[in-house]
């Protein structure tokens, strides 16, 4: 029982207060990784088995490493939504609730071509940026078209150790991001490396196809582009990047604030490559995980 200065009394359970102090431990601790320190683990999912236990395992892996690969889903349109609704709420954008990643004529984005895509985060021009990306492979019979991912937090961590000036530049200079088509003009401003007040990583926002830096002094611009080139080289280096091929029914879930993704080029003359994707926000997926974890421990 606690007595307050205004003579109000309240009863609190000690274990609940201690649990509140340790609330940050509800989610698994993040594990930063590079190409040598992580093995590509593919988790399976079956609608015929205990869904809750499987989903908890999938989300724990995601929260630790910033990504998870799930296999065993149906290789068909709409399946990415069907699975996503089990772990969070779908974030609709001007592309719709889902978007198809296929090679098309006169594309509005480089993602809809067959060229190689370097490591990047999605939709840096949005307010707020979508937190989580899910990509389901429906078909990939082309030569090439492998997926690539990089732990942006690990790269930024190593950049800080090896080149503190470059790290400070990318975590201080504001960059403008813009997307425009006939129906939308989307703009936002951000640093490439965003930090929390305690210095921990909040968000990596990097996309060469949609950014430009504001006018600044020649000295600052020179340093910015030097730092950006170094970061770009690191996130596309085999020291940090892992490469894999999603099979039909394979799903990649990646933290768009942490993990940069890309793909190798592919040939459209033979076979097809068709992925369907969507976005989820952090809060809804964290909520689903906490609820499932609590119920599972009862």
N, C-alpha and C positions, 0 to 999 in steps of 0.2 A: 504494500500500500504506500502510495506517495502522497504527501501533504503539500499542497501548493500554497503560495503566499496569500492568495485570496480566499483561503480556508477551504478550497475545493479538495476533495479526496478522490483518488482513483486507484483501482486495483489493476495491476499488470502481471502477466505471467512472465517469469524470468526467462524461460526457454524461448518465448516469442520475441522478447527483446534481443536475446542473443542471436536468434535466427535473423532478425532484421539487420543486425550489425554485419552478419555474414551473407547478406543478400546477394552480393556480387558473385558469390560462389555457386549460385543456382545454375548458371551456365558453365559449361566446361571451360577450363583455361585454354587460351589460344596457344597453339604450338606453331612457331614460325619455322618455315622449311625452305630448302633449296633443292636442286635436282639430285644431289647426292644423299640428302638426309631423309628422303621420303620414298616409300614404295607406293606405286599406284594400286590402291585397293578398290575392288569393285564389289559393292554390296548388292545383294539380291533382294527383290521384293516379290511377294506372292499374295494375291488376293485370297488365296485358300488358307493362309495361315494367320496367326495372331498379328493383326495389323499394328496394334499399339506398340508391341515389343519391337517390331521391325522399324517403325517410324522413329522411336526413341533412339535406336542404334544409328539410324541414318542421320538424324539431326545432331546427335552428339559428335559424330565424325565431321559434319559440316561446321559446327561451332569451333571445334579444335583447329581444323586445317583451313577453314574458309571455303571449302568445296567438298563435294561428295559425288561419286559416280554410282548410279543405281541402274541395275539391269533387271530384266524380266518383265518390263512393262509392255503394253501392246504397241506395236509399231503402226500407229494410225493417228489421223488427225483427231484432235480433241482429247487424246490421252494425257497430254501434258497438263491440261486444265483439270482433268479428272483426278490426277495425282496431286496437283498443287492445292486443290481444295481440302485435302487431308492434312496439310501442314501450314496453311496460311490463307490469306485473302489475296486474290489477284489484283494487281495494280493496273488499271486500264490506262492506256495512253492514246495519242492520236493515231497510232498504228492499230488500235483495237485492244481487246483482251489478250489476244495472241497475235503472233506475227510469224510468217513463213519465211525461212531462210533458204532461198533458191536462187539460182542464176537466171537473170531476166535481161531482156533488151532494155536499153535506156534506164538503168537503175537509178533510184533516188539516193542510194547509199552504196558504198563499196562492198558492204556485206552481201549485197545481192549480185555479186559478180563471182568469177571463179579465181580471182587473183589471191595471192597470199595476203593475210591480214596480220600485221604485227600486233604485239601485245598492247591492249588498250582496255579501258573501262567503258561501259555503255552509257549513253545518254547524259554526258556531263553538262549539257545545256539545260537540263530540267530543274525545276524548283518544287520539291526536292528531287534529287537524283534517285531513281529506283534502286532499292537496296540490294535485291537478290535477283539473279537471272537463272531461269530454268530453260534448258535446251534439250529437246527430245529428238533423237535420230529416228526418222521414219524410213529413210532409205539412203544408203551410201554405197553405190556400186562403181564409183568413179576411181580413177587412179589419182591418189592424193586425197586432199580434203581431211587430213587428220586435225584433231583439236590440240591446242596448246594452252597451258595455264602457267601463271607465275605468281608467287606470293609477294605482292607489292610491299607488305610490311617488312618482310625479310630483306628485300632489296633496299628499301629506304633505311633500314637499320644498318646495313653494311655500308651504304653510301655515307651515312653520318660518321662511321668509324674511319673510312678511307679518305673522305673529302668533306670535311665539316662545312666549308664555305659553300660548296654546291648544295648540301643539304639545307643550310640556312636560306640560301637563295630560293630554292623550290618551296620552302615552307613559309616564305614571306612575300614574294612577288605575286601580285594578282594577275590571273589569266582570264580572258573572256572566251566563253564557249558559245557557239551559235549553230543552230540548225534551221534551214529554211526550205520549204517547198511551196507549192501553189496553195496549200491549205493552212500552213503553220509557219510561224516565226517564233522560235524558242531560244531564249538567251539567258545566260547566268554567268556569274563571276566567281572565281575561287582560286585558291592556291593549288598547286599540283599535289603537295604533301600537306595534309591538314592534320593538326594535332589538337588533342584535348588540353585543358588547362594544366594538367599534371605532366604534360609532355608525351603522353602515350598516343599511339596512332588512332586517328578518327576516320580518315578517308584518304585514299589515293584517287585523284581525278586526272586521268591522262588519256588524251585522244588526239592524235596528230591531225585527224581529218576535220576537226571542228574547233580548233583553238587558235587564238592569236593573243599576243601580249600587248597591253596598252603602251602608248608612247612613254618613253622614259629616257634617262640620260644614256649616252653611248656606253659609258662604263657599266651601268647596270644591265643594259640590254646585252652587252658582250658577255657578261658573267652569267646572265640568265640562259642564253643559248648554249654556252659552254656546259652549264649544269644540266640543262635539259638533254643535250646530246649524250652526256655521260649516263644519265638515268635511262635514256632510251636504249643505249647500248647494253646496259645491265639487264633490263627487263626482256631483252631479246637474245640474251646469252644462254648457251647450253648449260652454263653453270647454275642457272636459276630456273630455266624453262623445262617443263616436262611435256612430252608429246604422247598422244594416245589416239586410238580410233574408237569412236562410239559405234557400237553395232546397232542394228535396228532394234528398237525397244530399249536402247540405252539412254540414260538421262544424266546430264551434267547440271548440278545445282552449284552456283558460285556466288560468293559475297562480292557484289559489285563495288563495295567500298574498300575491299582488300585485294581480291584476286583479279589480275588482268588476264584476259583471254585473247586468243587469236586462232588462226588456222593456217595450214599449209595450202598452197595453190592446188588446183585440181583440173583435170581435163574433162571438158564437157562433151567431147566427141564420143566417149565411151561411158555408158552408165549414167546414173542420176545421183544427185545429192540433195536431200530434202530434210530439213530440220524444222521443227516448230517450237517457238519459244514464248515465254511470258515473263512478267516481273512480279515479285512479291516484296513487301516492305518488311524491315527487320522486326517491327513491333509485333505484327500478327504471327510471324513464325516463332519468335521467342515465346509469345503467349501460349501457342499451341504446345510447344515443347514443355513448358512449365506445368501446364495442366495435365498433359499425358504422364509426365514424370511423377507428379503428385498422386494422381489416381493409381498409377502402377505400384506405388510404394505403400498404399493403404492395406 
